[in-house]
């Protein structure tokens, strides 16, 4: 017993010593990484001279957080995960049965989304619901729809697209320009924007038919930048960097959401508020997102969907089976681009103003990150990733209490990309195949069972 106790004590002391060493290393790395970004801040004085503001206290907080976090991970988190992994490996395999909640989860989620605006209005009032419906409802659903559209190209067909924001821009400018010049309504231009974006998806698909991997990513990235530069320089049509303003709003069966006597508020004898239009837009983008999910699920079960998955797994084997890879790739690009166009036209309606600054490469990177973190091919995982990433960045704007900790000049939303990157690294370390690492196959024999992520390619969930 004494030997066992001494062995346990020595193991604990060795673990503590290793944790202290790694904590010091983590602090030194954090100090080196953030000394120029956090410790020093460039600013201008009243004479328009460049000055450096020292923020050593804020830097010390970053270093302390990194050291304490690394110490706790080594001492407590890693041993607990190791014990859980060992116990899981020793335990016999048990087939998990689907519960009522897991089987009915999509329907439950849809009902919760349908009830979201009335619940928010009852809690904070009509005017108070404006922020929650717009920033935390519409904003998240736009990225959910965009990520589901990109999932067709990346998650199902396995074609790495870094220029997906180009189709988003095509849809937005299609509605903005056609509405401004020809006075067409949103309901007429919504399918038109989707078809135009699908056409550009086919145009992009032809040059990349023989490309794969990194070369495909480079070409699609260039395509996205070309579209953005065309929007900037074609000033006669797009008005360049000034953008297109005064875009017409969407109507509900001809009812406008304005202050006129025939407007929505006056027609239903309601107090005048812009929240009603935002609630209408919430249900509109929810319907578009559900349409995207429905079409994706249906196409995935059809021969074209199985051809996409075969193309994703092995293009050479796919071609040897007699599958036409040309049409398979073009349909993937066109379908994904069409939903990007739908989302773009909705974005123009929501904002009432579009400019090239809204369609930079960072948007494509964020959408692709949502697809990867959620689990390629998993609609539920992608939706969860969009809620966590987009909703998390919006929550940062509400964390005003952080000014009491880091000082009155601290702006939480400026660090959203830093937190975004840390979250991506954390998820990729702990869940390399995304939030949802299992999926159901489109074809099965006798019994439908989920496929574990260990039986699929890395990242394909």
C-alpha positions in Angstrom: 0.0 0.0 0.0 2.8 2.4 0.8 4.4 1.7 -2.6 1.1 2.4 -4.3 0.7 5.6 -2.4 4.2 6.7 -3.2 3.7 5.9 -6.9 0.4 7.9 -7.0 2.1 10.8 -5.2 5.0 10.8 -7.6 2.7 10.6 -10.6 0.7 13.5 -9.3 3.8 15.6 -8.7 5.1 14.8 -12.2 1.8 15.8 -13.7 1.8 19.1 -11.7 5.4 19.8 -12.8 4.5 19.1 -16.4 1.4 21.3 -16.2 3.5 24.2 -14.7 6.1 23.9 -17.5 3.4 23.9 -20.2 1.6 26.8 -18.5 4.9 28.8 -18.6 5.4 27.9 -22.3 1.8 28.9 -23.1 2.3 32.2 -21.3 5.5 32.9 -23.3 3.8 32.0 -26.6 0.8 34.2 -25.8 3.2 37.1 -24.8 5.0 36.8 -28.1 1.8 36.6 -30.2 -0.1 39.4 -28.6 2.6 41.9 -27.5 2.2 43.9 -30.7 -1.6 43.4 -31.1 -2.8 43.8 -27.5 0.1 45.4 -25.6 0.5 48.2 -28.0 -2.2 50.1 -29.9 -1.6 52.6 -32.6 -3.6 55.8 -32.4 -3.6 59.4 -33.5 -3.4 62.5 -31.3 -5.0 65.9 -31.8 -2.2 66.9 -34.2 -2.8 63.9 -36.4 0.5 62.3 -35.2 0.9 58.5 -34.8 1.3 57.5 -31.2 1.5 54.2 -29.4 -0.8 53.5 -26.5 0.6 51.0 -24.0 -1.9 48.4 -22.7 0.3 46.1 -20.6 -2.4 45.3 -18.1 -4.7 43.9 -20.8 -1.7 41.9 -22.2 -1.1 40.5 -18.7 -4.7 39.4 -18.5 -4.3 37.5 -21.8 -1.1 35.9 -20.6 -2.6 34.9 -17.3 -5.7 33.4 -18.9 -3.5 31.3 -21.3 -1.3 30.1 -18.4 -4.2 29.2 -16.1 -6.2 27.6 -18.9 -3.3 25.4 -20.0 -2.6 24.4 -16.4 -6.2 23.3 -15.9 -6.3 21.4 -19.2 -3.1 19.4 -18.4 -4.1 18.7 -14.8 -7.8 18.1 -15.0 -9.2 18.0 -18.6 -6.7 15.7 -20.3 -6.7 13.0 -17.6 -10.5 13.0 -17.5 -10.7 12.6 -21.3 -8.1 9.8 -21.2 -10.0 7.9 -18.5 -13.3 8.3 -20.5 -11.6 7.1 -23.7 -10.1 4.1 -21.9 -13.5 3.2 -20.3 -15.2 3.6 -23.7 -12.7 1.3 -25.4 -13.1 -1.4 -22.6 -16.9 -1.3 -22.6 -18.8 -3.6 -25.0 -20.3 -2.0 -28.0 -23.9 -1.0 -27.4 -26.2 0.0 -30.2 -27.8 3.3 -29.3 -31.5 3.4 -29.9 -33.1 6.6 -31.3 -35.2 8.4 -28.8 -38.3 10.4 -29.5 -36.4 13.7 -29.3 -33.7 12.6 -31.8 -36.3 11.2 -34.2 -38.5 14.3 -34.1 -35.7 16.9 -33.7 -36.2 18.6 -37.1 -39.9 19.1 -36.5 -39.2 20.4 -33.0 -36.6 22.8 -34.3 -39.0 24.1 -36.9 -41.8 24.7 -34.4 -39.4 26.5 -32.1 -38.3 28.8 -34.9 -41.9 29.5 -35.8 -42.7 30.5 -32.2 -39.5 32.5 -31.8 -40.8 36.0 -32.9 -44.1 35.7 -30.8 -42.2 34.6 -27.8 -39.6 37.5 -28.1 -42.4 40.0 -28.7 -44.2 38.8 -25.5 -41.0 39.0 -23.5 -39.5 42.4 -24.6 -42.3 44.1 -26.5 -42.7 44.9 -30.2 -40.0 47.5 -30.4 -37.6 45.6 -28.1 -37.9 42.5 -30.3 -36.3 44.4 -33.2 -32.8 43.6 -32.2 -33.4 39.9 -31.3 -35.4 39.1 -34.4 -33.0 40.9 -36.7 -29.5 40.3 -35.3 -30.1 36.9 -33.7 -32.8 35.5 -36.0 -32.5 36.8 -39.5 -28.7 37.2 -39.5 -28.2 33.6 -38.3 -30.7 32.2 -40.8 -29.0 33.9 -43.7 -25.7 32.2 -42.9 -27.5 28.9 -42.3 -29.0 29.1 -45.8 -25.7 30.1 -47.3 -23.9 27.3 -45.6 -26.5 24.8 -46.7 -26.1 26.0 -50.2 -22.3 25.7 -50.0 -22.7 22.2 -48.4 -24.0 20.9 -51.7 -20.8 21.9 -53.4 -18.3 21.2 -50.7 -20.0 18.7 -48.4 -21.8 16.5 -50.9 -19.8 16.9 -54.1 -16.4 17.4 -52.4 -15.5 20.5 -54.6 -13.6 23.1 -52.5 -15.2 26.4 -53.3 -13.5 29.5 -51.9 -15.5 32.0 -54.0 -19.1 31.2 -52.9 -19.7 34.8 -51.9 -19.6 35.6 -55.7 -23.0 33.9 -56.1 -24.3 35.8 -53.0 -23.2 39.0 -54.7 -24.8 38.1 -58.0 -28.2 37.5 -56.3 -28.0 40.7 -54.3 -27.0 42.9 -57.2 -29.5 41.1 -59.6 -32.4 42.1 -57.3 -31.0 45.6 -56.5 -30.4 46.6 -60.2 -33.4 45.0 -61.7 -35.7 46.4 -59.0 -34.1 49.9 -59.3 -34.1 50.1 -63.2 -37.3 48.2 -64.0 -39.4 48.4 -60.9 -40.0 44.7 -60.6 -41.2 43.2 -57.3 -39.2 41.0 -55.0 -41.4 37.9 -55.7 -40.7 38.2 -59.4 -36.9 38.8 -59.0 -36.3 36.2 -56.3 -36.4 33.2 -58.8 -34.6 35.4 -61.4 -31.8 36.1 -59.0 -31.5 32.4 -58.2 -31.4 31.5 -61.9 -28.8 34.2 -62.7 -26.6 32.9 -59.9 -27.0 29.3 -61.1 -26.0 30.5 -64.6 -22.8 31.9 -63.2 -22.3 28.7 -61.2 -22.3 26.9 -64.6 -19.9 29.5 -66.0 -17.6 28.8 -63.1 -18.0 25.0 -63.4 -16.7 24.8 -67.0 -13.1 26.0 -66.3 -12.7 23.8 -63.2 -13.9 20.5 -64.7 -10.4 19.1 -64.8 -9.2 20.7 -61.6 -9.3 19.3 -58.0 -8.0 20.1 -54.6 -5.8 23.2 -54.2 -6.0 24.2 -57.8 -9.8 24.2 -57.7 -9.7 26.3 -54.5 -7.4 28.9 -56.2 -9.6 29.2 -59.3 -12.8 29.6 -57.2 -11.1 32.2 -55.0 -10.1 34.1 -58.1 -13.6 33.9 -59.4 -15.0 35.5 -56.2 -12.4 38.3 -56.4 -13.2 38.9 -60.1 -16.9 39.4 -59.4 -16.1 41.8 -56.6 -13.7 43.8 -58.7 -16.3 44.0 -61.5 -18.8 45.4 -59.0 -16.3 48.0 -58.0 -15.1 49.1 -61.4 -18.3 48.9 -63.5 -19.5 52.2 -62.1 -22.0 52.9 -64.9 -24.2 50.0 -63.7 -23.2 49.1 -60.2 -22.2 52.6 -59.0 -18.9 51.2 -57.8 -18.0 51.6 -54.2 -21.0 53.9 -53.5 -23.3 50.9 -53.9 -26.9 50.7 -54.8 -29.3 52.3 -52.3 -33.0 52.8 -52.1 -33.8 49.2 -52.8 -37.5 48.4 -52.7 -38.8 46.4 -49.8 -40.7 43.1 -50.1 -44.4 43.1 -49.8 -46.9 40.7 -48.2 -49.6 40.0 -50.9 -49.2 43.6 -52.0 -49.3 45.0 -48.5 -46.4 47.4 -47.9 -44.6 47.8 -44.6 -44.6 51.6 -44.5 -46.4 54.5 -42.8 -49.0 54.9 -45.5 -52.7 54.5 -44.8 -52.6 51.2 -46.8 -49.6 50.0 -44.9 -49.4 46.9 -42.7 -49.7 48.7 -39.4 -52.6 50.9 -40.5 -54.4 48.0 -42.1 -54.4 45.9 -39.0 -54.7 48.9 -36.6 -51.3 48.3 -35.0 -48.8 50.9 -33.7 -46.3 52.0 -36.3 -43.0 50.1 -35.9 -40.3 48.7 -38.2 -40.4 45.4 -36.1 -43.3 44.1 -38.1 -41.2 44.2 -41.3 -38.4 42.4 -39.6 -40.7 39.7 -38.3 -42.0 39.2 -41.8 -38.4 39.0 -43.1 -37.7 36.4 -40.4 -40.4 34.1 -41.6 -39.3 34.8 -45.2 -35.7 33.7 -44.7 -36.9 30.8 -42.6 -39.0 29.6 -45.5 -36.1 30.0 -47.9 -33.8 28.1 -45.5 -36.3 25.3 -45.1 -36.7 25.1 -48.9 -32.9 24.8 -49.2 -32.9 21.9 -46.6 -35.8 20.2 -48.3 -34.3 20.3 -51.8 -30.9 19.2 -50.4 -32.5 16.2 -48.7 -34.5 15.2 -51.8 -31.6 15.6 -54.2 -29.3 13.6 -51.9 -31.7 10.6 -52.1 -31.9 10.9 -55.9 -29.3 9.5 -58.3 -27.7 12.9 -58.7 -27.1 13.1 -55.0 -25.5 9.7 -54.9 -23.4 10.8 -57.9 -22.2 13.8 -55.9 -21.2 11.6 -52.9 -19.4 9.2 -55.2 -17.6 12.1 -56.8 -16.6 13.4 -53.3 -15.2 10.0 -52.2 -13.2 9.1 -55.4 -13.5 10.9 -58.7 -11.5 8.2 -60.6 -13.7 5.4 -59.2 -16.8 7.6 -59.9 -15.8 8.0 -63.6 -15.0 4.2 -63.9 -18.6 3.5 -62.8 -19.9 5.4 -65.9 -21.0 8.5 -64.0 -20.7 11.7 -66.1 -18.5 13.8 -63.9 -19.0 16.9 -66.1 -22.7 17.1 -65.5 -22.3 16.0 -61.9 -19.9 18.9 -61.2 -22.0 21.4 -63.1 -25.2 20.5 -61.4 -23.5 20.8 -58.0 -22.1 24.3 -58.8 -25.4 25.4 -60.3 -27.6 24.1 -57.4 -25.4 25.6 -54.7 -25.1 28.9 -56.6 -28.9 29.1 -57.0 -29.4 29.0 -53.2 -26.6 31.6 -52.8 -28.5 33.8 -55.3 -31.7 33.4 -53.3 -29.9 34.4 -50.1 -28.3 37.4 -51.9 -31.6 38.7 -53.1 -33.0 38.5 -49.6 -29.9 40.3 -48.2 -30.6 43.2 -50.6 -34.2 43.3 -49.4 -33.2 43.2 -45.8 -30.5 45.9 -46.0 -32.0 48.2 -48.6 -28.4 48.9 -49.7 -25.7 46.7 -51.3 -22.1 47.5 -52.0 -19.0 45.5 -52.9 -17.7 45.7 -49.3 -20.4 43.2 -48.2 -19.0 40.5 -50.5 -15.3 40.2 -49.6 -13.4 36.9 -49.3 -13.9 36.9 -45.5 -17.6 36.1 -46.1 -16.6 33.0 -48.1 -14.2 31.9 -45.4 -16.9 32.3 -42.7 -19.4 30.3 -44.7 -16.9 27.6 -45.5 -15.8 27.4 -41.8 -19.5 26.9 -40.8 -19.7 24.0 -43.2 -16.5 22.4 -42.0 -17.1 22.9 -38.3 -20.7 21.7 -38.5 -19.7 18.5 -40.4 -19.7 18.3 -44.1 -22.9 16.8 -45.4 -24.8 17.3 -42.1 -27.5 19.9 -42.2 -28.1 19.7 -38.5 -24.4 20.2 -37.7 -24.1 23.1 -40.1 -27.1 24.8 -38.5 -25.6 24.4 -35.0 -22.3 25.8 -36.2 -24.0 28.8 -37.7 -25.8 29.5 -34.4 -22.7 29.1 -32.4 -20.4 31.2 -34.7 -22.7 33.9 -35.9 -24.8 34.1 -32.7 -21.6 34.1 -30.7 -20.2 37.1 -32.5 -23.5 39.0 -32.1 -23.5 38.2 -28.3 -20.1 39.9 -28.0 -21.8 43.2 -28.8 -24.0 42.7 -25.7 -21.1 42.0 -23.3 -20.7 45.5 -22.1 -19.7 44.3 -18.6 -16.3 43.4 -20.1 -15.5 47.2 -20.1 -15.4 47.0 -16.3 -12.7 44.3 -16.5 -10.6 45.5 -19.5 -11.2 49.2 -19.3 -13.7 51.6 -20.9 -11.9 51.7 -24.2 -12.3 47.9 -24.6 -14.5 47.0 -27.6 -15.5 43.3 -27.4 -16.7 43.0 -31.0 -13.3 43.9 -32.3 -11.9 40.6 -31.0 -14.6 38.5 -32.6 -12.2 37.2 -35.3 -9.7 36.3 -32.6 -12.3 34.3 -30.7 -13.5 32.9 -34.0 -10.1 31.5 -34.8 -9.6 30.1 -31.3 -13.0 28.4 -31.6 -12.1 26.9 -34.9 -8.8 25.5 -33.6 -10.6 24.1 -30.5 -13.3 22.4 -32.5 -10.8 21.0 -35.0 -8.7 19.5 -32.2 -11.6 17.9 -30.2 -14.1 17.3 -33.1 -12.0 17.0 -36.3 -15.1 15.9 -38.3 -17.3 18.8 -37.1 -20.0 19.0 -34.5 -22.0 16.2 -36.0 -19.5 13.4 -36.9 -22.0 10.8 -38.0 -24.6 10.8 -40.8 -27.2 8.4 -42.3 -26.3 6.9 -45.7 -28.6 7.6 -48.6 -28.7 3.9 -49.6 -29.0 1.2 -47.0 -29.9 -2.5 -46.7 -32.8 -3.6 -44.4 -31.9 -1.2 -41.6 -31.0 2.5 -41.6 -28.1 3.2 -39.3 -25.9 6.2 -38.8 -22.4 6.0 -40.1 -19.7 7.0 -37.7 -17.2 9.6 -38.6 -14.4 7.1 -38.3 -15.7 5.3 -41.4 -15.7 8.4 -43.6 -13.0 10.7 -44.9 -11.5 13.3 -42.5 -13.8 16.2 -42.3 -16.7 14.7 -44.4 -18.7 13.8 -41.3 
